[in-house]
Amino acid sequence: MIFEGNKELDGKFWDVRKRETDSSSAGLYPVKAELLAFLDEAIASLNEIECNS
């Protein structure tokens, strides 16, 4: 699991990942905004499913 289950750190990383300038200065590989938006929506859907289980 990424960040050993630390949800706060995971959230902060994801926020950086979604901002092109922050992501670039962190040395992360560029990813299209459309793909990041899709992943963000998929993660939100999974979180909703987990909360309803």
ABEGO torsion letter per residue (X at the ends): XBGGGBAAAAAAAAAAAABAAAAAAAGBBBBBAAAAAAAAAAAAAAAAAAAAX
